[in-house]
Amino acid sequence: MNRLIILIVALFLLTTENTKAQDLSYGFRVGLNVSSFLGGDKDVDLNGKEAETISTNTGFHVGGGVRVEFTDLFGIRAELLFTQKGTKRTFDGAAPFIFKDKNGNKILTTGNKAISLNISNAYIDIPVLAYGKIGKKLELFGGVYAGFLVGSVASGELVYTNGMLAGSNNPIDKLDLTLDYNYSKDQPGEIADAVENIEIMVGTETVEVPNTLTAYYDLETKSGKAFKIFDAGLAGGAAFFINNGLYVSAIANYGLVDVSNNDLDFSNAILDKTRNDRDTNLSFQFSIGFSF
């Protein structure tokens, strides 16, 4: 990974060092992102059955850059982009749910958890790509990128059904909660502003649950944040020029860095268990841009 960082810096310096001697142009682009995580192990429920799915999420990107033309057919482009990456995670299976009584004591129950969570991580990306032209219309490019996390949020819902307290014959009513996560700012045990408490019977006791949960609501302490600051990887794609300046492009970004903080990547089913896996970014950018 250190070699990749050195390569990115070297390519960027090479680009800026040669701008005086070569043709220099500028540009900007904007478009749609389709992204997901790769490499993570799927979570299992209390019965050992695979209960998690990972699918794509959408976002956008916008930014500008510089192009250094070494010859009529070859050059280097470097950009500064705001880009959204992430994924959609679902979990549906047997799992525990912890309630808290009026004194803050934890009450452990088991039932079925159905979670749907859209994760959106905002990065400032710096791709440095070598490009080659095929004719007047088509351009192919490839290289590396570095990204720096500037925001991390998620939204979704948690539905808890068929809940039971050990030693009790009284089923727990269905619980439907909103998930409103700000991984960058939320604190352990934090309750969101302007939430309403839901009263629910657990065994013989009435407890209250906020109808909206924050990212670290179940934690008493935490180490760092859910996602790491730095990302880096490989990038490649193609552009088709409609005229001398206007173009459309498609770019794939393949992350090489585990972007999850394993200390906070908890299992949905096994209490206090973290998942020591690799979550790397994979994103596809579909852009319209202009070079001048």
N, C-alpha and C positions, 0 to 999 in steps of 0.2 A: 504493500500500500504506500510506503514511503517513496518507492520508485515511481509510482503513478503520480504522486504529488509533485515530485521533482520534474517529471516529464511535462506536466501541465504548466508549471512555472517556466520551464525552459522554452516550451512552444510559445507561451505568451510573450516572453522576452524576445524571442526570435522574431515574432510578429512585429512588435513595437520597434525593434532595432532596425528592421529593414524597411520601415515605412518611408523613410526619407529617400531611399534609392528606388523604390518601386511605386507603381501606380496604386493609389489609395482611394477607396470608396467607402461609403457609409450605407447603413440600411437599418430597417426595423421590420419586425414581424409580430403577428398576433395570431392566436388560434386556440384550438381545442386540445386538451390532454386526455388520454385514456390510460389509466395506470393501475398497478396492482403491486402486491408483494410476492416475491419468489422465495422458495427455500425453507419456509417455516413449517414445522411439523404441525399436523392437524390436532386440535384439542380433542380429548375423549371425555365422555361423561362418567358418572359414578359406576356404571356397569361395564366400563372399558370399551364402549362403542364409540367409533369416530362420530363426532357431533358438530364439527366446525366446517364451514365452507369459506373459501376466499374467492372473491370475484373483483371485477374492475370497478373503478370509480372514475368520474369525470371531473375536469377542472379546466383552467385556462392558463395561457402563458402570454407574456408581452415583454418586449425588450428591443434593444438595438445593438448594433455592433459595427465592426470595421472589417474590411476585406483588403488584403494585400495581394496584388496580382504580380507574380514573379514572371510569368509568361502569359501568352494569350490563352493557354489551356490549363494552367496550374497556378494555385495560390493557397493562402491560408486565411481563414475567417475566425474571428474571436468575438464573442457576444457577452452581454450582461443581460440576464433574463430574470424576471419574476415568474415563477412557475409553481403550479399546484400539483402535488403527487399524493398518492394515498391508496386506499383500498376499501372494499366493503367486506366486512366480516359478519358471519352469522353463526350462532350456536343454538342448538336445539337438542336438549337431552336432560337426563337426571342429574341434578346438581343441588348443592346446599344454598340456602339463603339465610343470612343472619339478620335478625331483628334486634332492636335495642329497647329495653324497658325504660321506665321513667327515670331510673337511676343510672342509665347508661350501660347496664349490664347486657352482655350479648346473649341472645336466645337463638340456638342453632336449630334450623328446620331443614327438611329435605323435600324436594318436589321436582317439578320440571321447569327448566329455564329456557326461554326462547329469546335470544338476543339478536338484534339487527343493528349494526353500527357502521356508519360511513365515516371513514377517517380521511381528513384533508390536511396534508402537511405543506406549508408554503416555504419555498426555497428561493434564494438568490443563486442562480446557476451561472457558471462561467465555462462555456464550452469553447474549446480550441480545436478547430477542424481543418484538415487539409482537403482541398477540393480539386476536382478535375472536370473539365468540360468535355462533353461529347456533342460535337456540333454546336449550333448556336442556341439550342433550346434546353438541352438536358445537362444537369450538373450532378455529379456524385461526390459525396464527402464522407469523411470518417475521422475520428480522433478520440479525444478524452474530454471529460468535464469534471468540475468540482462544484459542489453545492453546499450552501450554508443555510441551515434552518432558521427561519424568522418568525414562524407561527405554526401552531399545531392544535387542531380542534377536531372534534368528532360529534356526531349527533345520531340519535337513534332511539330505540325503545327496548325495554326489558319487560317481558310478560312471565309472571310466575304463577303456575297452576299446580293443583293437586298437592299442595304443601301440607306437611304433617309435622307435628312436634312429637318427638320420641315419648312414648308413654301416654299419649293422648289419642282419643278416638274422634276428636273434633277436627274436621278438615279446615284448612285455612282458605279464606275467600281468594278468588283470583286477584292478582295484583298487576296493574298495568302502569309502568313507570316510564317517564321520559328521561333519556340520557342526553345531557348537555355538557360536553367535556371541553375544557380548555387545558390541554396538557402543559402548556407553558406557564399558566398563572394559577391554576387551582391548587389548593392546599389540602393536606390530609384532614379528613373529617369535615371539610367545608360544605356548608349548605348553600345552595344557590339563592340569590335574591328573589324575593316575591314568589316563593314557592308556597304551596298549600300542603298541609299534612293530611295524610290518609289514616283514618282510624281503622284498625283491623284486629280481630280476635285471634290470638295465638294461644292455644290451650285454653286456659281459664282467665287469661290476662289480655286486656286491651292495650295495644301499643300503637304508636304513631310512626308513620314512614313519610318522608318528604316525597312529593309526587315527581320531583326532578332530582336526579343524582348527578353529582359532579365527578370529575375524573378519578379522584383519590378519596372518595367518600368513605370507603370501607377501611382505609388505612389510618393508623395512629401516627406513623412517621413514614418518611420516604427518603430514598437516596437518589437525588437527581430528578430528572424528568423522564417521561415515558419514551421519548425519542431523542437520539443523539443529534448534536449540532451539525456534524460534518457528514457529507455524502460525496462519493466520487465513483466514476465508472467510465464505460466506453459509450461512444455515440456514433451513429452513422445513419445515412439516409440519402435522399435525392430531392432535387428541385427541378421544376419545369417552368421555364420563363415564357410568359405570355407575350411580353415584349422586352425591350432592353432593360426595363426596371422592375416591372411587376412579375411576381412569380408565386407559385404554390409549392409547398414542400411537405415531405413526410420524414420524420426523424425518430429513430428508436434510441432510447437511453437505457443502458443495461448497467444497473448499479453493482458495485463490487464490495460495498461496505454494509455490514449489519447495522441497520439504522435503529433497531429497537434496543432499549436499555433492559437487559435481561433481568436486572434486579426488580423491575416493575412489570415484567411480562408474565402476569399471573395466569394460572389455569382457571377456567370458569367453573370447574367441578371439584378440584382437589384443593382444600384450604391451604393457603400459605405456600403453595408449590409454584415455583417459577419455571418457565420453559426456556431452557438453554439452547435455543435454536437460532437460525440466521434468517432475518427478514431483510431482504434486499429489494431496492426499488426497480421496477420495470415500468417505463412509461413510453407512450407513443405520442408525438406531437404532430398535429396537422395544422399547417400555417398558411397564411397569406402574407406576403411581404413585399417590400419595395426597396430596391437598391439604387443609390444615386451617387 
